[in-house]
Amino acid sequence: MEAHFRICFLFVVFGFLGVNAQVCDISALSIDPMLLIDGVTPVGPYSAYTLIFFTCTSTYMSNLPEFNMCQGSDTWMTSPEDYTCSAPCSADEWSSFTATVTSGQYITTDNAYEHNTVISLSCAEGSIEGSDIITCQDGSWIPSRQSIRCNLCGTTGLSLAPMLLIDDVIPAPSYPIFDLISVSCQTTYMSKFGNFNMCLESGWITPLQDYECLAPCDPGTWSSVDASVIIGQYFASNNVYEHNTILEFSCSAGSLEGPAITACQNGAWSPATDSVQCKQPCDSRSLLSRQELTITVMLLTLPVCTHLIHFHQLLV
């Protein structure tokens, strides 16, 4: 009886071990919550030597090959614990850019890019500031969205005033966002707006194409006229008056003809100064005295008087 019991016990034990040797249990394993085995949430146990598919939920990507196999006694070709499901990256962050997939996949139904997808970026307006190549890494973009933007503060293609200077030099192709610049004009030209501007994410505070460089005015033919600067500036080295300079004319001798005040307006005087001159008084030495004038008139009228006297005598 005792021998029979021992035989039964060994049969049960070896039978149990034989069954366990043909399966792989996963209940005690720490598995990625997004992992699927044969398309469903893992339950197990799984039969030995049967091809099994390891994938990830929805748009997640597995880091290992899909195929796996239980080799019995809870042994796998690749341990289920080694599988990682990497998250996709949202496409919403790049809605203001033109995004082109270089490698990987865009998932239309989820408006997301698969893990490891590489995309190149471009701007509909302006130029890229930061990297133009980004990679989806487990739900995050590398580099981050915060480090990339469309810079609308470029100068390429803009119709700028030929004499315009930025930071005292010819304008560069673009300027960093939040950069404070000085705007001026070459030599004697004057800027229409203030001397400072700033690049914002939306573009320049004052559009660069709105700036004008207003031309100075050449002196007129005022050799006999005294010209005094009321407002503005005269550049002696260039012999010109700055835009918006106001002049007042006067005469040290004689009287002024033409406008008494004029202003330089972008290269031209307003009112025009062509007629400005000092009219000199007559020379006193050329004037006849009252006595000389009386005698002259009498001499001119003398023949007329002689004829009148002769006519009177005939009547008598």
Steps between C-alpha positions, in 0.01 A plus 500: 500500500779738593690419181192567293457839667857597419455407137184713474673795667794489261266472205312812608821695564662408172174557318474846653858578410439375149204730456692801634785417269270557203380855587622848591323690774517881505295578809808579707669714232514881489368576152450835323129589539476581128635158392273262308559129445324358197305827478349496848598590853733223627335232713694177456620243550634447148577168339859411426638507148211702363575820307360799690466864385608778734366845404389821669166669546379735227771742386769383741812335362684197634875520541550131409396269215138388502570127496568311822468144626457317829768237537333331795553522875424878496790562267464733200716572198470865608368579845166686489647734763749626242227638277436874517212680331605851398239772470425699183541879476223748438493679167311797644820664618613555142174625348660836418786331310524302181601151621644234267560142618861399435467159662230334708125539478224755543182343642210690346228361727682617812670808351825375646845387394627156589794462738836547321338700219727772363347807336643809335343840564465813293312827538233634267627847592838594639779258581556223755664610823643190665526148357302415186529122569313345795449144626215342698642327806241316712242777497737796497656697217876537493587786493200652675234718338598790724843522336367525143296775340438680176700817500300773327777755545688433179601762247539280193245591235391820675500827310721703733617856462840491323662721766361304799742375768434256786741519791704739282562246223320367193201283613571129565275224354318449834507593868430292814161526666494758782807669352507878549653680203588858412370630169666790324591627156832552326691828536268801481171316444234497773279207605124553482436315828680471832849360536406168666299193403447151644441156351203320657360154422240673283763704315645850532323755721535740206528324161845567355354574159313796651826679579606776265835672478416862429750692288679821603478823301775683317547871571341730245657799325480718807823692465334833587266354764569417863360150579457409867412148624194516727452123533714220365861468399749611237774250410798712410708202382228403251367852441139389546210565734335207678139406422251709703751783542324839506684809377425867548624748239597860565695777332777704657431769239197558284170313518424129471320367195352148512399290803643598837483140633544166325531133604700209359255225402672182377749669272296806396436840657139593576415765402751515216792735548581583137365854538668578833725807474581825669381797293744788533375866537574761230835685520445857636760634260278409208198688638416851373449772757165675518651814346662301218173325432306830478749651255494186289120505476504870408754441229298214358181713489668823376425454126134448580483826698670698216237384252220599735638855534535540123142381445370751758678787320335406169158514659562848631 
